[in-house]
Amino acid sequence: MMASENPSMKLDPKYDHYDYPTTSPNKQSGHPGHTTPEQDAQVYQLRMKLEADGYTERLDTLTLLRFLRARKFDVALSEKMFVDCEKWRKETDLDNLTRNFDYHEKPQVFEYYPQYYHKTDKDGRPVYIEQLGNIDLAAMYKITTSERMLANLAVEYEKVGDPRLPACSRKAGQLLETCCTIMDLKGVGISKVSSVYSYVKQASAISQNYYPERLGRLYLINAPWGFSGVWSIVKGWLDPVTVQKIHILGSGYQKELLEQVPAENLPTIFGGTCDCPGGCAFSDEGPWTDPQWTRTPKWAKKDEGQAEGETTIDNENVNPGTIPDSGAKPAAAPAPTAEDVADEIKPAPAPQ
C-alpha cells in the first residue's frame, strides 16, 4: 500500500512525500501507523520547534518518529538529538559527500575487514554482514585513512536510508526501517580486542547519535568462549525490546540464522547456498539494485543551485589515521543515554 493510499498513517503533504509503504509491521506504540494521538501531537510539536529554529530538511513524519522513539518521545531530548545531527551533517558536508565519495580502496580494505549488504532476510530487510576476525588497523592505514573510513560509514548510512530501505519496503509491501545484521566474530582473539573496540566504538558513535532506530536483528556468530557469560550480565542492563533483537551464537549458528535468512540469500561461507559471481561481498545484490523496486535516491537529485561552488571531495586523501590503535586511547564520543548502551555493539555499514 503506497503512502497516499494509507489510511492508518497520519501524513502531512507539506513534509511527507513517500513513494513506498508507510505502515510498519511493528505494531508497537510509536511506530508508523501505530501512533497515539499524543505521539502524533509530539511529532507536530517537534517539527514546529525545529522549523522555528530554521531547519527545513528531514522534517518528514517517519524521520521525526525515529528520533522521538530513540528518546522515548521526550520532545526536548529529541530536538537536541536532531539538531546535533544536523550540525554534524553540515560540518561533514554530507549531502555532497554522499554524491561524490569514491571508496576506490574497497577491495584492499575488504582483505582485512569485509563489510557488505547482501540481499534480504525473511522479513524483507537488507542483510548486512561484517567479518571482524582479520581486522588489522596498522595494515589498513597503509591502504586508507581513518577519515576516509568514517566518511564511508556516513555515506553508507545515507544509502541505507535511501535507496536500500525504500526499495525493500516497496518489494515487501510494508514499511521497513531496519536491517538484519550478521557480525562474524571468528578469529577475534584477546590480542585484537582493544584495537577492534576502538574502531567500533567510534563508528558506533555515528550510528547511535545520527541514525537512530536502524537495528532490526543482530546475530553475533562464532562468539568466542566466555562471550555468552558476559552477555548474560550485560543484557540485564538493557531494554527488553533491545535484548530481543540480539542473538549470541557460537559456531553452531547455522540453524538459527537460516530461520531468519533464506539459504538462497545467505553466502555459502555462512551455511547458505548463495555464491554470487565475483563474490557475494562485492555483488551488492538486493531490491535496491532491481529496477522494479529501486528509485533514484533523493540525495542524487542535485538541485540546480548547488552546481556552483559545490565542494570537491578529495578521493586521494592519505593523511594519517586518527582512529587510535590498540595502544592509544579512543577519541571521546558523545556520552550515550541508557537507551543507547546497546548501540555500542552496533556495526558500521558496509563500504560501497
Residue pairs with C-beta under 8 A, 6 or more apart in sequence:
1 21
1 23
1 173
1 174
2 18
2 19
2 20
2 21
3 9
3 11
3 16
3 18
3 19
3 20
3 21
3 22
6 21
6 22
6 23
6 33
8 23
8 33
8 34
9 22
9 23
9 32
9 33
9 61
10 35
10 40
10 61
11 18
11 22
11 61
12 61
15 47
15 59
15 60
15 61
16 22
16 60
16 61
16 62
17 60
18 60
18 62
18 166
19 166
19 170
19 295
20 166
20 167
20 169
20 170
20 175
21 169
21 170
21 172
21 173
21 174
21 175
22 32
22 33
22 61
22 62
22 175
23 32
23 33
23 34
23 174
23 175
24 31
24 32
24 33
24 34
24 174
24 175
24 177
25 123
25 174
25 175
25 176
26 34
27 34
28 34
28 241
29 35
29 36
29 39
30 39
30 65
30 68
30 69
30 73
31 65
31 69
32 61
32 62
32 65
32 175
32 177
33 175
35 43
35 65
39 65
39 68
39 73
42 68
42 73
42 75
43 61
43 64
43 65
43 68
45 75
46 64
46 67
46 68
46 75
46 78
46 79
46 82
47 59
47 64
49 75
49 79
50 59
50 79
50 82
50 83
51 59
53 83
55 82
55 83
55 86
58 82
58 86
62 175
62 177
64 78
64 82
66 177
66 212
66 213
67 78
67 81
67 82
67 85
67 212
68 74
68 75
68 78
69 212
69 213
70 78
70 81
70 212
70 213
70 339
70 340
71 77
71 78
71 81
71 337
71 339
72 339
77 337
81 209
81 212
84 209
84 210
84 334
85 209
85 210
88 94
88 209
88 210
89 95
89 210
92 151
92 154
93 311
94 154
94 158
95 299
96 306
96 310
96 311
96 313
97 151
97 154
97 155
97 313
98 154
98 155
98 158
98 159
98 299
99 299
99 300
99 302
100 312
100 313
100 315
101 151
101 152
101 155
101 313
101 315
102 313
102 315
103 109
103 148
103 152
103 155
103 351
103 352
104 315
105 143
105 144
105 148
106 351
106 352
107 282
108 143
108 144
109 140
109 143
109 144
109 149
109 351
110 116
110 281
110 282
110 351
111 134
112 134
112 135
112 136
112 139
112 140
113 130
113 131
113 132
113 134
113 135
113 140
114 129
114 130
114 131
114 281
115 128
115 129
115 130
115 131
115 347
115 348
115 349
115 350
115 351
116 128
116 129
116 280
116 281
116 282
116 284
116 350
116 351
117 126
117 127
117 128
117 129
117 160
117 164
117 179
117 284
117 286
117 288
117 349
117 350
118 127
118 128
118 129
118 265
118 267
118 274
118 276
118 280
118 281
118 283
118 284
118 285
118 286
119 126
119 127
119 265
119 274
119 285
119 286
120 126
120 127
120 168
120 171
120 180
120 265
120 286
120 287
121 127
121 180
121 217
121 260
121 261
121 262
121 265
122 259
122 260
122 261
122 262
123 172
123 176
123 180
123 216
123 260
124 168
124 169
124 171
124 172
124 174
124 176
125 165
125 168
125 176
125 178
125 179
125 180
125 216
125 217
126 160
126 164
126 165
126 168
126 179
126 180
126 286
126 288
127 179
127 180
127 181
127 182
127 261
127 265
127 266
128 179
128 180
128 181
128 182
128 347
128 349
128 350
129 181
129 182
129 184
129 267
129 270
129 281
129 350
130 181
130 182
130 183
130 184
130 347
130 348
130 350
131 184
131 186
132 183
132 184
132 185
132 187
132 188
132 196
133 184
133 185
133 186
133 187
133 188
134 187
135 188
135 192
135 195
135 196
135 199
137 195
137 199
137 321
137 323
137 325
137 326
138 325
140 149
141 320
141 321
144 318
144 321
145 317
145 318
145 319
145 320
145 321
145 322
146 321
146 322
146 323
147 317
147 319
147 321
147 322
148 317
149 199
149 321
149 323
150 202
150 203
150 206
150 323
152 351
152 352
153 203
153 206
153 348
153 349
154 206
154 210
155 352
156 348
156 349
156 350
156 351
156 352
157 206
157 207
157 210
157 211
157 214
157 349
158 299
159 288
159 297
159 349
159 352
160 179
160 211
160 214
160 349
161 211
162 297
162 298
162 299
163 288
163 294
163 295
163 296
163 297
164 286
164 287
164 288
165 176
165 177
165 179
166 294
166 295
167 286
167 287
167 288
167 290
167 293
167 294
167 295
168 176
168 286
168 287
168 288
168 293
169 175
169 176
170 287
170 293
171 287
171 290
171 292
171 293
177 213
177 214
177 216
178 213
178 214
178 215
178 216
178 217
179 214
179 215
179 216
180 216
180 217
180 219
180 260
180 261
181 215
181 216
181 217
181 218
181 219
181 346
181 347
182 219
182 221
182 257
182 261
182 270
183 218
183 219
183 220
183 221
183 345
183 347
184 221
184 222
184 270
185 220
185 221
185 222
185 223
185 224
185 227
186 221
186 222
186 251
188 196
188 224
189 224
192 326
194 326
194 327
195 325
195 326
197 330
198 323
198 324
198 325
198 326
198 328
198 330
199 323
200 344
200 345
200 347
200 348
201 330
201 333
201 344
202 323
202 330
202 331
202 333
203 347
203 348
204 333
204 343
204 344
204 345
204 346
204 348
205 333
205 334
206 348
207 214
207 343
207 346
207 348
208 336
208 340
208 343
208 344
208 346
209 333
209 334
215 242
215 245
215 342
215 343
215 346
216 245
217 245
217 246
217 247
217 260
218 245
218 246
218 247
218 345
218 346
218 347
219 247
219 249
219 253
219 256
219 257
219 260
220 227
220 246
220 247
220 248
220 249
220 345
221 249
221 250
221 253
221 257
221 270
222 249
222 250
222 251
222 253
223 248
223 249
223 250
227 248
228 248
228 250
231 246
231 248
235 243
235 246
237 338
237 341
238 341
238 342
239 339
239 342
242 342
243 342
246 342
246 345
247 256
249 256
249 257
253 271
254 270
254 271
257 266
257 270
257 271
258 266
258 271
258 272
261 272
262 272
263 271
263 272
263 273
263 274
264 272
264 273
264 274
265 272
265 274
266 272
266 273
266 274
267 274
267 275
267 276
267 280
267 281
268 274
268 275
274 280
276 282
276 283
276 285
277 283
284 352
287 293
287 294
288 294
302 310
322 331
323 330
323 331
324 330
324 331
336 343
336 344
